[in-house]
Amino acid sequence: MLEHFGLPDQSARLSRAIEATTAAGILTRDVGGTAATEDVTKALFDALTV
């Protein structure tokens, strides 16, 4: 959606944060993890602020 709004750099940055978070095993139960949504959100935020 970010690309659709003309924000390709932000889209790529968010994709990298999602990849880093999932690679670290921080997943919600619906995709096989044990983390709460709040935990995933914090991990994504932390990955974006690096």
Secondary structure, DSSP 4 states (H G I P E B T S, - for coil): -TTTTT-HHHHHHHHHHHHHHHHTT--BGGGT--B-HHHHHHHHHHHHT-
